[in-house]
């Protein structure tokens, strides 16, 4: 992400992306957030794509997902987005969530 784009808020990026019906900028922002989180884990940030799974590919555990949810809500300036809608199904945690699913969920909140 270039310097200029990093100075734009996540909320502004999401609003523009939703207006254009294009979640790629939201995905890019989420990938940046995740890359920052895993920079000390030995994960190649270039390998994180829209299809990357938080659990299977990045080995996230529950506390990592909580940190990610908080970081996304802060970055996109949308507290209490209701991530339980995405992360839970019939009272059980889902087994996997991809970057694309996260981006679609965030887009649905704008």
N, C-alpha and C positions, 0 to 999 in steps of 0.2 A: 504494500500500500504506500503510495507516495506521501510526502510530507503534507501537502495541501489537503489530501483526502483524510488524513489522520486528524486534522483539526476540525473536521466537520462532525457534528454529533451523530451518534447512532440513530437518534430519533429523526433527524433531518434526512439521513440516508434511507431509513425505512419508509418515511412518508413519500419520498420521491420514487422509491422502488415500487411501492404499492400503487401509486398513481400510474406508473408505467406497466403494471402487472408483471414485474420482473424481480424475482427474489434473489438474483445473483449478487447484487450489492449487499443484501442482508447476509447471504451466505459468506461473502468475503469478510464482512465485519465479524461474524461469529468465528470464522476460521482464525482471524487475527486474535480474537480474545482467547481462543483455545491454544493457539501457538504460544501466546504469552504465558499461559498457565503451564504448559508442558515443556517449556524451553530447557529445564534442567532434567528432564526425564529421558533424554537421549532419543526423542522423537524427531524425525525429520519433518519440519514444518511444511515443506514442499509436498509431502505425501498426504497431507490432510486435504480431502476433497469433499464434495457434496455427499458422496456415498460413504464417507468414513463413519464407522460406528463408534459411539463413545465407549462402550464396554468391550466389544470384540477387538477393535483396532487400537484404541488408545488406553485400554485397560482402566477406565474410570471406575471408581467405587463410589458408594453413595455420597461420601463427603465431597468428592470431586464434582459430582453432579450438582450438589447444593452450591458449591463455590461458583460453578459455571452459571447456574440460574441467577444468582445474585449479581454476578458480573454482567450478564446480559441485561437484566433489569436496570442496572445502573447506567450501562452504556446507552441503552435505547430510551432511557429516561421514562420507563414505564414500570413503576413498582407494582408488585402484586399482579403480575400478568396471568396468574392462574396456571402455572406449569403442571399442576396435578392433572389437568385435562389431557396433557400430552404424556405424562410419565406414569399415569395409573390407568388401569383398565379393570373394571369390575372389582375394585378394591385391592387389586394386586399391582405391584410395580411391573411395568413392561420390561421385557428382557433386553431390548435394544432401542436406541434412538440414533438416527443419523443426522448429520449436519443439515441435510436437505429438509428433514422433518422439523428440526429446530427453526430453520429459516421460514418455512411455511407457517409454523405456529406463530412466530414473532410477527410476520406480515399480517396474520389474521387479527392481530391486536391493534392495528392502525386503521 
